[in-house]
Amino acid sequence: MGIRSLDIPLEQLPTLVTLDWNLQRARMPLEQQIAALKAKGVDTTDLEAEILAPLLALEKEGEKRLKKCVRNHPLWGWLKHIGGVGEKFTAQLIYLITGKKHTETCQEKRDKYFAKKKPGEKRARAFTCDCPVMEIDRFHSVSALWKYAGMNTESYCRDCKKTLDDNVTSCTHCGSTNTGRRAPRRRRGQKVTWNPKLRSVCRNIGKSFVMVTSSQYRPHYDRAKEFYNRKDPHLSDGHRDARARRKTVKLFLSHLFEMWHRVKGLEPPKSYAEEKLGHVHRIPPPESEETRKKEGE
C-alpha cells in the first residue's frame, strides 16, 4: 500500500533515522558472513531467503518512510535543490542537530552524572532534565555549529605532532615554534567536544559533493583543492583533498545555518568574520528554483 507524505508526522523522524542505522548495522555484517560462506562453498540459499531478504525489505520500507517524513520539514524546500544532499542526509542532519540546550546548572549535573562512578554510589538508570528541545537556534553562531560537527581546528606541533592549547606560540613538549592547525583528534582520557555521528555524516556529505559533479558545491571544492595544492605541496594528495572537502562542508554548514534560521522566521546571527573582523564579502547560499521564479516575477 502506498504511503502519502502527509501520513508520516515529523515526530517520527528520530525513530526512522535510528531505525535506518540499526538495520544497516544488522544487514552489512550478515552480507559479509554470507559472502564468506559462499567462498567456502557453503549453500546459503535458505539464509538469504529467510533472513537477508526480509531484512532488506524492512530496510527499504523504513527508508521509504524516512524520505516521505523528511519532505514535510520546511528546510527540505531548500535542501532538495542541493546536489549531493538527498532525503537521508537531510533527515540525519535534522536529527543530529536538533537537541536540548542545557543550562549551566543542568550541565554541571550532567557532568557529575556522567563522571566516573564512585564505589558504592547508586544512580538513576537515565539522566533526565527539563531543558527545552531546540533546532538550529540552540547554536549562538555558525562557529558553534562547526565545533559541534567536528569541523573546527585545533593547534598542534608540526615537529612532535602533539596537540597544543589554543593561542600558544611554541610547543610545550619539544619547545618548537613550528606550530599549525589541524582537525581535532580523540585524546585518551578526554571527552570529545563534537558529535562523532554528525562528524561522520558531514564527511559523507563532503564525499558526495565530490562525486556529484553537478552539485552547487563542487566548484567550491575544486577551488579549495587548487588552493591547497599551491599552499601545501609538502602534504600528500589525500591530506589536501581532505582539507578541501572540510572547507566545502564548512561552507555548506554556514549556508544551512542561515537558511534554517530563515525558514523558522529568525534572523541568522552574523559570523565572527563579519561581526568582529568586518568582512563584507560572503558567499550566499544557493537559491532554490522557487526563489528564482519569485524574483523573476
Phi, psi and omega per residue, in radians:
M1 nan 2.381 -3.099
G2 -1.224 2.697 -3.138
I3 -2.035 2.071 3.087
R4 -1.416 2.669 -3.068
S5 -1.075 -0.639 -3.075
L6 -1.307 -0.197 -3.126
D7 -1.330 -0.259 -3.052
I8 -2.019 1.866 -3.116
P9 -1.265 2.778 3.141
L10 -1.155 -0.351 3.126
E11 -1.119 -0.348 3.127
Q12 -1.485 -0.089 -3.066
L13 -1.019 -0.842 3.128
P14 -1.029 -0.705 -3.141
T15 -1.139 -0.722 -3.105
L16 -1.227 -0.626 3.119
V17 -1.162 -0.838 3.139
T18 -1.163 -0.597 3.076
L19 -1.099 -0.741 3.129
D20 -1.077 -0.756 3.110
W21 -1.126 -0.753 -3.100
N22 -1.156 -0.665 3.113
L23 -1.179 -0.650 3.079
Q24 -1.129 -0.713 3.125
R25 -1.144 -0.482 3.101
A26 -1.441 -0.628 -3.058
R27 -1.323 -0.800 -3.006
M28 -1.075 -0.791 3.069
P29 -1.120 -0.613 3.121
L30 -1.113 -0.744 3.101
E31 -1.092 -0.680 3.113
Q32 -1.150 -0.698 3.134
Q33 -1.197 -0.649 3.089
I34 -1.137 -0.726 3.101
A35 -1.095 -0.657 3.112
A36 -1.169 -0.671 3.103
L37 -1.155 -0.696 3.104
K38 -1.096 -0.669 3.128
A39 -1.114 -0.456 3.107
K40 -1.551 -0.003 3.135
G41 1.509 0.250 -3.133
V42 -1.482 2.398 3.118
D43 -1.340 2.119 -3.113
T44 -2.054 0.392 -3.087
T45 -1.063 -0.818 -3.115
D46 -1.162 -0.633 3.119
L47 -1.132 -0.707 3.130
E48 -1.240 -0.689 -3.066
A49 -1.316 -0.671 -2.994
E50 -1.657 -0.396 -3.085
I51 -2.088 -0.928 -3.055
L52 -1.195 -0.777 -3.114
A53 -1.072 -0.838 3.072
P54 -1.082 -0.594 3.113
L55 -1.166 -0.709 3.086
L56 -1.129 -0.718 3.129
A57 -1.128 -0.703 3.120
L58 -1.152 -0.714 3.110
E59 -1.128 -0.693 3.117
K60 -1.139 -0.713 3.122
E61 -1.159 -0.727 3.104
G62 -1.118 -0.690 3.114
E63 -1.130 -0.656 3.117
K64 -1.136 -0.739 3.113
R65 -1.164 -0.646 3.115
L66 -1.080 -0.785 -3.137
K67 -1.146 -0.687 3.106
K68 -1.133 -0.666 -3.086
C69 -1.202 -0.789 -3.032
V70 -1.212 -0.368 3.116
R71 -1.196 -0.237 3.082
N72 -1.458 -0.184 -3.127
H73 -1.364 2.386 -3.114
P74 -1.069 -0.442 -3.140
L75 -1.227 -0.385 -3.134
W76 -1.134 -0.445 3.111
G77 -1.044 -0.473 3.071
W78 -1.676 -0.757 -3.045
L79 -1.203 -0.422 -3.116
K80 -1.173 -0.266 3.118
H81 -1.702 0.010 -3.130
I82 -1.614 2.035 3.129
G83 -1.163 2.302 -3.130
G84 1.671 -0.120 3.108
V85 -2.133 1.755 -3.136
G86 -1.677 -2.830 -3.096
E87 -1.143 -0.684 -3.077
K88 -1.182 -0.793 3.089
F89 -1.092 -0.699 3.122
T90 -1.084 -0.794 3.133
A91 -1.099 -0.724 3.140
Q92 -1.154 -0.704 3.105
L93 -1.109 -0.795 -3.126
I94 -1.101 -0.750 -3.113
Y95 -1.153 -0.736 -3.056
L96 -1.381 -0.524 3.140
I97 -1.404 -0.583 3.112
T98 -1.224 2.345 -3.141
G99 -3.117 -3.104 -3.121
K100 -1.458 2.473 3.031
K101 -1.725 1.755 -3.014
H102 -1.377 2.463 3.059
T103 -1.345 2.975 3.135
E104 -1.105 -0.684 3.124
T105 -1.143 -0.738 3.119
C106 -1.155 -0.675 -3.134
Q107 -1.113 -0.662 3.093
E108 -1.126 -0.709 3.112
K109 -1.156 -0.676 3.119
R110 -1.129 -0.782 3.141
D111 -1.088 -0.679 3.120
K112 -1.196 -0.653 -3.123
Y113 -1.199 -0.746 -3.079
F114 -1.519 -0.010 3.058
A115 -1.204 2.934 -3.095
K116 -1.065 2.293 -3.093
K117 -1.234 2.349 3.125
K118 -1.431 2.691 3.136
P119 -1.045 2.233 3.128
G120 1.443 -0.019 -3.116
E121 -1.373 2.365 3.116
K122 -1.876 2.437 -3.122
R123 -2.328 2.810 2.998
A124 -1.236 2.788 -3.079
R125 -1.205 -0.506 -3.103
A126 -2.525 2.595 3.108
F127 -1.549 2.251 3.126
T128 -2.237 2.637 3.098
C129 -2.639 2.939 -3.106
D130 -1.808 0.317 3.133
C131 -1.165 2.518 -3.067
P132 -1.243 2.535 3.047
V133 -1.468 2.179 -3.084
M134 -2.237 2.871 3.125
E135 -1.789 -2.174 -3.065
I136 -1.189 -0.399 -3.116
D137 -1.281 -0.017 3.034
R138 -1.323 -0.216 3.116
F139 -1.824 2.205 -3.070
H140 -1.339 -0.275 3.135
S141 -2.736 2.915 3.108
V142 -1.201 -0.474 3.081
S143 -1.105 -0.646 3.090
A144 -1.150 -0.647 3.079
L145 -1.165 -0.732 3.091
W146 -1.036 -0.756 -3.118
K147 -1.157 -0.712 3.132
Y148 -1.147 -0.552 3.124
A149 -1.524 -0.001 -3.133
G150 1.298 0.384 3.139
M151 -1.724 0.131 3.071
N152 -1.443 -3.085 3.121
T153 -2.216 2.790 3.091
E154 -2.282 2.709 -3.127
S155 -1.398 2.506 3.116
Y156 -2.656 2.857 3.120
C157 -1.622 2.202 -3.118
R158 -1.264 -0.297 -3.108
D159 -1.534 -0.966 -3.114
C160 -1.688 -0.072 3.075
K161 1.159 0.284 -3.137
K162 -1.444 2.543 3.074
T163 -1.335 2.399 -3.089
L164 -2.082 2.851 3.025
D165 -1.257 2.689 3.129
D166 -1.158 2.703 3.083
N167 1.114 0.524 3.038
V168 -1.835 2.561 -3.097
T169 -1.786 -0.267 3.130
S170 -2.467 2.698 -3.103
C171 -1.269 2.329 3.126
T172 -1.435 -0.106 -3.123
H173 -1.728 -0.823 -3.086
C174 -2.043 -0.120 3.108
G175 1.439 0.046 -3.126
S176 -1.254 2.577 3.069
T177 -1.732 0.091 3.137
N178 -1.490 1.382 -3.103
T179 -1.889 2.810 3.118
G180 -2.749 -2.922 -3.127
R181 -2.248 2.608 -3.111
R182 -2.637 3.027 3.085
A183 -1.143 2.491 -3.103
P184 -1.119 2.551 -3.123
R185 -2.166 2.734 3.058
R186 -1.210 2.505 3.085
R187 -2.241 2.371 -3.069
R188 -1.052 2.300 3.102
G189 1.448 0.012 -3.128
Q190 -2.123 2.475 3.132
K191 -1.365 2.389 3.142
V192 -1.236 2.651 -3.116
T193 -1.751 0.131 -3.127
W194 -2.230 2.987 3.078
N195 -1.603 1.894 -3.074
P196 -1.022 -0.626 -3.139
K197 -1.193 -0.743 3.117
L198 -1.148 -0.645 3.093
R199 -1.092 -0.706 3.107
S200 -1.124 -0.722 3.117
V201 -1.119 -0.725 3.134
C202 -1.115 -0.674 3.091
R203 -1.126 -0.692 3.101
N204 -1.154 -0.635 3.089
I205 -1.144 -0.684 3.086
G206 -1.066 -0.725 3.083
K207 -1.129 -0.647 3.140
S208 -1.152 -0.661 3.100
F209 -1.080 -0.608 3.140
V210 -1.250 -0.724 -3.079
M211 -1.303 -0.611 -3.140
V212 -1.528 1.665 -3.052
T213 -1.173 -0.366 3.139
S214 -1.515 0.003 -3.127
S215 -1.159 2.577 3.110
Q216 -1.150 -0.313 -3.106
Y217 -1.726 -0.064 3.091
R218 -1.136 -0.726 3.081
P219 -1.064 -0.611 3.106
H220 -1.154 -0.665 3.085
Y221 -1.140 -0.754 -3.135
D222 -1.071 -0.724 3.126
R223 -1.180 -0.695 3.119
A224 -1.162 -0.667 3.126
K225 -1.142 -0.724 3.100
E226 -1.124 -0.679 3.129
F227 -1.094 -0.810 -3.117
Y228 -1.280 -0.449 3.043
N229 -1.137 -0.618 3.102
R230 -1.385 -0.673 -3.036
K231 -1.366 -0.737 -3.023
D232 -2.150 1.115 3.136
P233 -1.196 -0.297 -3.133
H234 -1.323 -0.308 3.132
L235 -1.432 2.773 3.088
S236 -1.249 2.835 -3.138
D237 -1.097 -0.596 3.116
G238 -1.134 -0.696 3.105
H239 -1.154 -0.754 3.132
R240 -1.147 -0.666 3.105
D241 -1.130 -0.734 3.131
A242 -1.113 -0.689 3.114
R243 -1.142 -0.690 3.124
A244 -1.149 -0.702 3.120
R245 -1.174 -0.697 3.104
R246 -1.087 -0.727 3.135
K247 -1.126 -0.672 3.124
T248 -1.178 -0.730 3.135
V249 -1.157 -0.650 3.097
K250 -1.109 -0.665 3.065
L251 -1.114 -0.768 3.111
F252 -1.072 -0.744 3.136
L253 -1.136 -0.607 3.085
S254 -1.153 -0.654 3.073
H255 -1.213 -0.698 3.083
L256 -1.079 -0.722 3.113
F257 -1.039 -0.763 -3.123
E258 -1.224 -0.839 -3.059
M259 -1.207 -0.601 3.122
W260 -1.135 -0.679 3.060
H261 -1.101 -0.718 -3.068
R262 -1.205 -0.685 3.135
V263 -1.215 -0.349 3.064
K264 -1.563 -0.006 -3.135
G265 1.373 0.408 -3.126
L266 -1.944 2.690 3.077
E267 -1.527 2.098 -3.102
P268 -1.178 2.373 3.094
P269 -1.112 2.586 3.112
K270 -1.277 2.653 3.112
S271 -1.296 2.929 3.129
Y272 -1.092 -0.667 -3.128
A273 -1.137 -0.620 -3.138
E274 -1.380 -0.734 -3.028
E275 -1.407 -0.740 -3.048
K276 -1.701 -0.686 -3.065
L277 -1.634 -0.172 3.075
G278 1.329 0.393 3.110
H279 -1.207 2.418 -3.135
V280 -1.984 -0.279 -3.141
H281 -1.625 2.189 3.140
R282 -2.471 2.729 3.100
I283 -1.660 1.975 -3.100
P284 -1.278 2.763 3.102
P285 -1.140 2.597 3.054
P286 -1.067 2.362 -3.110
E287 -1.501 2.565 3.084
S288 -1.383 2.920 3.138
E289 -1.133 -0.614 3.136
E290 -1.122 -0.685 3.134
T291 -1.133 -0.732 3.129
R292 -1.086 -0.716 -3.130
K293 -1.135 -0.702 -3.135
K294 -1.161 -0.709 3.121
E295 -1.188 -0.563 3.118
G296 -1.210 -0.559 3.100
E297 -1.261 nan nan
